[in-house]
Amino acid sequence: MNILNASGCLDALAAPGVVAALDGFVTKTVTPDARVGNQPARIAETSHGMLNAIGLANPGRDAFLRDYLPELRSFGKPLWVSVGGFSASEYAETCALLTDVTIEINLSCPNVDEAPESAAEIVAACRAATTLPLYAKLSPAAWDIAEVARAVEAAGADGLTLVNTLRGMALDRRLRPVLNRGTGGYSGPSLRPVALAAVYACRRATALPIVGMGGITTGREALEMIACGATAIALGTVLFADPDAPARVRHELDEALAEAGFGNADDAVGAAHETVAM
Ligand SMILES: Cc1cc2nc3c(=O)[nH]c(=O)nc-3n(C[C@H](O)[C@H](O)[C@H](O)COP(=O)(O)O)c2cc1C
């Protein structure tokens, strides 16, 4: 079972030891132009999770391809490049420039204005621009995420990444929003039930492989994501508190699998579906 980092939650060059414990590295979302992101405060802790309003700060695709990607390749791990944009053509242009990576199309950042096109239109444009594997990263805020999953599958996605953050807010003692932007993406343990439901629904709706994420902190929690239908998992917010989480979660997952009577993680994929009459 592949364990990845969640996009934006690990700086590979600053923490190569963490990358070494993963089965692949996912970059922070890359946009066509460099972005400084939102003004501080961009991060806030809440009692059950974390809020971030980074606003897709990144060096832009040219600098990414020239300065950053070659260094990332030196890790010798499968690379996933998270692609963002403000129109379908912006996404597609970046996809066309990439080689020898898996592409994760970030269709769901709550901290920037969204592209006017639908998720399926963006995926179709990316599909026309590349033959590389394309994973569509979806928002858990969609009213019917299964419908979005079916639409991106029909548009040519090879897999799903579930889920991105939910929009949230925290107030300070003076009752003002803590984050400069007002709202941010809410991640961490409270997102987990939402993520489980999204993975469960998309597993029923499509045959696509699913990278499951959202609040995973232990091997048992990873197993639950797998049982809902994830074929790989990713660790996000937990990495800020526990950079050793990849090795620990892998070990705990093996224990949790044995305890639940599974010979390996692949046997557990979708297990939750077998026990529910719908
Ligand atoms: C600080 C921070 C930055 C993030 N940046 C991105 C990003 O650039 N692109 C993206 O697709 N998701 C981004 N995410 C969302 C994560 O990849 C992940 O979908 C989400 O945090 C849920 O997983 P978790 O609860 O394990 O953190 C970011 C999350 C955090 C906390």
The ligand as an SDF file (V2000), in Angstrom:
LIG
                    3D

 31 33  0  0  0  0  0  0  0  0999 V2000
   -0.6110   23.9590    5.0480 C   0  0  0  0  0  0  0  0  0  0  0  0
   -1.3790   23.2090    3.9820 C   0  0  0  0  0  0  0  0  0  0  0  0
   -1.1190   23.4840    2.6430 C   0  0  0  0  0  0  0  0  0  0  0  0
   -1.8270   22.7880    1.6470 C   0  0  0  0  0  0  0  0  0  0  0  0
   -1.5480   23.0510    0.3360 N   0  0  0  0  0  0  0  0  0  0  0  0
   -2.1960   22.3390   -0.6310 C   0  0  0  0  0  0  0  0  0  0  0  0
   -1.8660   22.5440   -2.0090 C   0  0  0  0  0  0  0  0  0  0  0  0
   -1.0030   23.3430   -2.3760 O   0  0  0  0  0  0  0  0  0  0  0  0
   -2.5510   21.8010   -2.9240 N   0  0  0  0  0  0  0  0  0  0  0  0
   -3.5090   20.8700   -2.5810 C   0  0  0  0  0  0  0  0  0  0  0  0
   -4.0770   20.2110   -3.4600 O   0  0  0  0  0  0  0  0  0  0  0  0
   -3.8210   20.6470   -1.2690 N   0  0  0  0  0  0  0  0  0  0  0  0
   -3.1850   21.3570   -0.3040 C   0  0  0  0  0  0  0  0  0  0  0  0
   -3.4810   21.1200    1.0140 N   0  0  0  0  0  0  0  0  0  0  0  0
   -4.5150   20.1090    1.3580 C   0  0  0  0  0  0  0  0  0  0  0  0
   -3.8680   18.7530    1.6840 C   0  0  0  0  0  0  0  0  0  0  0  0
   -3.1470   18.2530    0.5720 O   0  0  0  0  0  0  0  0  0  0  0  0
   -4.9380   17.7160    2.1110 C   0  0  0  0  0  0  0  0  0  0  0  0
   -5.8380   17.5260    1.0250 O   0  0  0  0  0  0  0  0  0  0  0  0
   -5.7490   18.1410    3.3240 C   0  0  0  0  0  0  0  0  0  0  0  0
   -4.9320   18.8260    4.2490 O   0  0  0  0  0  0  0  0  0  0  0  0
   -6.4300   16.9550    4.0230 C   0  0  0  0  0  0  0  0  0  0  0  0
   -5.5120   16.0430    4.5610 O   0  0  0  0  0  0  0  0  0  0  0  0
   -5.0100   16.1040    6.1200 P   0  0  0  0  0  0  0  0  0  0  0  0
   -6.2340   16.2700    6.9680 O   0  0  0  0  0  0  0  0  0  0  0  0
   -4.2930   14.8180    6.3360 O   0  0  0  0  0  0  0  0  0  0  0  0
   -4.1070   17.2940    6.2120 O   0  0  0  0  0  0  0  0  0  0  0  0
   -2.8020   21.8110    2.0160 C   0  0  0  0  0  0  0  0  0  0  0  0
   -3.0340   21.5390    3.3730 C   0  0  0  0  0  0  0  0  0  0  0  0
   -2.3490   22.2230    4.3630 C   0  0  0  0  0  0  0  0  0  0  0  0
   -2.6370   21.8930    5.7980 C   0  0  0  0  0  0  0  0  0  0  0  0
  1  2  1  0
  2  3  1  0
  2 30  2  0
  3  4  2  0
  4  5  1  0
  4 28  1  0
  5  6  2  0
  6  7  1  0
  6 13  1  0
  7  8  2  0
  7  9  1  0
  9 10  1  0
 10 11  2  0
 10 12  1  0
 12 13  2  0
 13 14  1  0
 14 15  1  0
 14 28  1  0
 15 16  1  0
 16 17  1  0
 16 18  1  0
 18 19  1  0
 18 20  1  0
 20 21  1  0
 20 22  1  0
 22 23  1  0
 23 24  1  0
 24 25  2  0
 24 26  1  0
 24 27  1  0
 28 29  2  0
 29 30  1  0
 30 31  1  0
M  END
$$$$
